Amino acid sequence: MCRQGASAIQAQVLDQVADASLRVYIAWVPILPDDSQAAAEESSKLVTDTRTSHFWDADKALPPLFASVLGLPQDWPAWDVYLAYPAGPTWEDEPPRPAFWHHQLGDLDVAPKLDGEAFARQLRELF
């Protein structure tokens, strides 16, 4: 699913939203048994747009931080989530709340399931 999401972000968001101020930050996190830094580096080839930065979160620090901000159920890590922010928010004690977000977290109904075209439409409204 992570690879499908990365491909959707490249093809349906980055390839379709030409705004030079758009920035994409991808944090690869070892959640599943086969997740490794080498696998993350290989998967990062799916998102090659120069507006993208990739990070390896070996300590799994980000999922619980974002789970809290997104209102996910207790003990449900925020992974396979796609967050959008307008220009301006800063990270203080915890990550800022996104303007909107999509996910690939199964049947959770806390936000829409990732739809690259819908995500791109909503993203354009932030610019």
Residue pairs with C-beta under 8 A, 6 or more apart in sequence:
1 80
1 104
2 28
2 43
2 79
2 80
2 104
3 43
3 46
4 104
5 80
5 82
5 104
5 114
6 26
6 43
6 44
6 46
6 47
7 46
7 47
8 114
8 116
8 119
9 24
9 26
9 47
9 82
9 116
9 119
10 46
10 47
10 48
10 49
11 116
12 116
12 117
12 119
12 120
13 24
13 116
13 119
13 120
13 123
14 22
14 24
14 47
14 49
14 51
14 52
15 49
16 117
16 120
17 120
17 123
17 124
19 127
20 51
21 87
21 127
22 51
22 123
22 127
23 51
23 52
23 53
24 47
24 49
24 51
24 52
24 53
25 52
25 53
25 55
26 44
26 47
26 52
26 53
26 54
26 55
27 55
27 56
27 57
27 62
28 35
28 37
28 39
28 40
28 43
28 44
28 54
28 55
28 56
28 57
29 35
29 57
29 60
29 62
29 63
29 77
29 79
30 36
30 37
30 57
30 58
30 60
31 60
31 63
31 77
31 79
37 56
37 58
40 54
40 56
41 56
44 54
47 54
57 63
60 77
62 78
63 77
63 78
63 79
64 77
64 78
65 78
65 94
65 95
66 78
66 81
66 83
66 95
67 76
67 77
67 78
68 94
69 78
69 94
69 95
69 96
69 97
69 98
70 78
70 81
70 98
70 101
70 110
70 111
71 110
72 78
72 105
72 108
72 110
73 108
76 105
76 108
79 105
80 103
80 104
80 105
80 114
81 101
81 102
81 103
81 104
81 105
81 111
82 101
82 102
82 103
82 114
82 119
83 98
83 101
84 98
84 99
84 100
84 101
84 119
84 122
84 123
84 126
85 96
85 98
85 99
85 126
86 99
86 126
89 96
90 96
99 122
99 126
100 111
100 122
101 111
102 111
102 112
102 113
102 114
102 115
102 118
102 119
103 110
103 111
103 112
103 113
103 114
104 113
104 114
112 118
